[in-house]
Amino acid sequence: MRVAAYQAPLLAAGSMEALGLIRRRVEDCEAGGVSILCCPEAILGGLADYAEDPASFAISTDRIERALAPLASGAVTTIVGFTELTDTGLLYNSAAVLHRGSVLGIYRKLHPAINRSVYAPGRETPIFHVGALRFGIIICNDSNFLEPAGRMAARGATVLFVPTNNALPASRAGADLIARTRAVDVARASENRMWVVRADVAGRTGTLESRGSSAIVDPRGLVSHSAREMDEDLLIVEMG
């Protein structure tokens, strides 16, 4: 099975332009025989922590399938990060698995931020099945914790997708952040004998910058692919 990580451009807060960008990547994946495409954290709208009105670009739980309909594909399952608004008014940093036009499931970030966040923490670590592949999802900061990946591996996941959004003030977005992120991916892969597929954003907008930490690490802990810094990219790997 072939899977891909999309390093998307860092867009302005509230922008939904990414829908069109992802649609083109879905078409590239259809042409290239890719079965699963992982997109960055909060790729739709950006991170609510940086927004003046965090709920303004959130997608309500009952509208997720309709909002993602432009990305539907009969061949490519897409993992899409967004801000979810529940009927109780809670905001979650979420990733939906869109499979043949239907939402197969949603993962909600367990550890929304290192310090403080407008997002509520998720509680579940679901396992997803597409064809013969069993996989898990964790979002960005979750990868710094041993337990989520370990629980998923113990339940049979062989791939860990990591939607990420490393958009930070430029003073905190140095090259060392990529090195630290890569070390985490290598650790989670080698500890659990699983593939780790990370998809980040890259570029600058306003006061924020992300160099792009997208990469694919194999179950031995070897980096098989890494994205170009500060640029849009698509990483594809064949998993035997």
Secondary structure as UniProt FT lines:
FT   STRAND          2..9
FT   TURN            13..14
FT   HELIX           18..32
FT   STRAND          34..38
FT   TURN            41..43
FT   HELIX           48..50
FT   HELIX           54..57
FT   STRAND          59..60
FT   HELIX           61..63
FT   HELIX           64..67
FT   HELIX           69..71
FT   STRAND          77..85
FT   TURN            87..88
FT   STRAND          91..99
FT   TURN            100..101
FT   STRAND          102..108
FT   STRAND          127..130
FT   TURN            131..132
FT   STRAND          133..137
FT   HELIX           140..144
FT   HELIX           146..154
FT   TURN            155..156
FT   STRAND          159..163
FT   STRAND          168..169
FT   HELIX           170..172
FT   HELIX           175..192
FT   STRAND          195..199
FT   STRAND          201..205
FT   TURN            206..207
FT   STRAND          208..210
FT   STRAND          215..217
FT   TURN            219..220
FT   STRAND          223..226
FT   TURN            229..230
FT   STRAND          233..238
//
